[in-house]
């Protein structure tokens, strides 16, 4: 097909960016992305600059629109650009490509840390871990099984043991439905990488787990927010979004959302499943924020087994450093997950799984968890008692509470003020999806202090700050 030279010349004159030299042989879209990356690195293209519309650039270069679309998608996957409906494709700033995580050692030595969602410190954990290590090491067959290369789905014995323990907790799963992972964050990343293509869209609550935000960004996926109410994601708003955009996967935490504490009723879960089936959405349920069976609703994989995945991890139950978890998935998706996991790490570490499953099988873990649930309930009661006049949302078994600040208080300023009083908190910004405005709220984690007394002291300091709020001068702009 001939090229209209006059049209091409006019298009070139209207483009604010064009490759300055002849592109090397090979796939045109890759060469375009490489040139784009070079111009961004050299400073020829500055953050925020809008790239030419796809049709215009295609006419200017004498290529198909499909070639430009593919180039822009690859550039977005690499973190070079960002595409937004209504504002085109723009060059990303250097800091925009980096996930907004808080380091685990943020709290000062003398600060009461209420920022981290971790198991409650207790010497019992170390004692039980030591006993589990000793039992594994005393069984040569267990050591031999743990030290060899594992199948992609993980050691069959460990999957059987994990399923037995999960069933004792009210979660029935088949070992063939599980693929073992290096914790919940790995399961998040694995599911996205295996099941969602670069440039495709995923959705979640407008406020969600920062690890999910980081994983979607790292993989070059569009991450779209869905509006919520007191029960979490609203089905009508999810329906509307699906009518406007092609969504591949919905990430959600039905038991209680991190950070807001919202819980889904049975009716809400069923309504979400109906929307998912209507628009062919995959459902990724994050169960890392584990709760006891008495508070747990029907998992989505029971309501929609053909499209629902479930993430489990021992990070909140036994120890974050164990890095052991599992992803439940339908049989039709398992092959994609196995291939992706092999490319990432071959398999989950056999020794880590052996120690964790031994710990669960010994029975000591159950006693530890029962103690932790009781302690968390008591700590949540403290939160409600000390911060009673203020707007809180939390779960009785939740590791955190969500505090909405009084009018006139900004979250970032409140976190700074709390730090000055020796209390470490996290504001709402890291939990915000996309360009959603951050609400004036902070997350208060009840589990890091070693004692209820230390937690109560931290909460009292927060209460004093809240009571002083009318007298706190507004920050200078």
Helices and strands as residue ranges (DSSP letters): H 5-14, H 28-42, H 54-61, H 65-77, E 81-84, E 88-91, E 112-113, H 123-137, H 140-147, H 156-168, G 175-177, E 178-181, H 184-195, E 201-205, H 210-218, E 222-226, E 228-229, E 232-233, H 235-244, E 247-252, H 266-279, E 282-286, G 293-295, H 300-303, E 308-313, G 320-322, E 325-328, H 331-345, H 350-362, H 364-386, E 391-394, E 400-404, H 411-420, E 423-424, E 426-427, G 429-431, E 441-445, H 452-467, G 469-471
